[in-house]
Amino acid sequence: MQRGLLINCTHDFALRLLPPFIINRAQVGEFLRLFELVLATTPQQASASDSGTAANPARAHAAAR
């Protein structure tokens, strides 16, 4: 939300994106730029199933919940 994106984390590895029906190439590019920034700056978290191993990069979205 701080970067202007609203993304719904529905399950452990699923993000729900709800773009408008009418969207242009520039808007998609802006979303991708912001989304990449959010993922790059979100701390990674290890789950209980990781058993103390390094955090899984696919779980970087956990803080977006």
C-alpha positions, -999 to +999 in steps of 0.1 A: +000+000+000+029+024+007+040+021-030+004+024-043-003-013-049-031-034-035-023-071-037-042-099-020-022-128-007-047-157-009-025-186+000+011-193+009+023-189-027-005-172-045-010-135-051-043-122-064-040-093-088-071-075-099-062-050-127-089-030-143-105-043-175-089-014-195-052-011-189-024+002-211+012-009-216+025+020-195+003+011-165+015-025-167+051-014-169+046+009-138+030-020-119+059-043-127+085-017-117+067-011-084+061-048-077+097-057-083+107-029-059+083-042-033+096-077-036+133-066-035+127-045-003+105-070+016+123-089+043+123-127+036+108-148+063+115-185+070+084-207+077+082-234+103+085-260+076+120-245+066+134-261+098+159-234+103+172-233+068+177-202+047+145-183+038+128-193+006+128-163-019+093-172-030+080-163+004+091-127+001+055-117-002+046-127+033+050-092+047+025-080+021-004-098+038 
